[in-house]
Amino acid sequence: MLREGDGVTGGIFFGAAFNNGYILAPNRHERKSLGGATLFHVGGEVGYEITPTYNVSLYLNHSSNGGFDRYNQALNDLGLRFGVRF
């Protein structure tokens, strides 16, 4: 339950991602065809400050070429991040 003074955070981002992956993967069951070396990188995060030292957050990252190239198998990451402030 949230209490007064609890630290809830959130953020969104947009930028570029550069990779050396396959434009057209030779084995599409094991690798993704990314379509290009430059991709769009978007995502978001929501977090909670447990104490002033410890925090936890849930994030989602998405990278793709936005449909500008022939092949566009996106990379998606969903994760939980635990942080320690020094």
Buried (B, 14 or more C-beta within 10 A) or exposed (E): EEEEEEEEEEEEEEEEBEEEBBBEBEEEEEEBBBBBEBBBBBBBBEBBBEEEEEBEBEBBBBBBBEEEBEBBBBBEEEEEEEEEEE
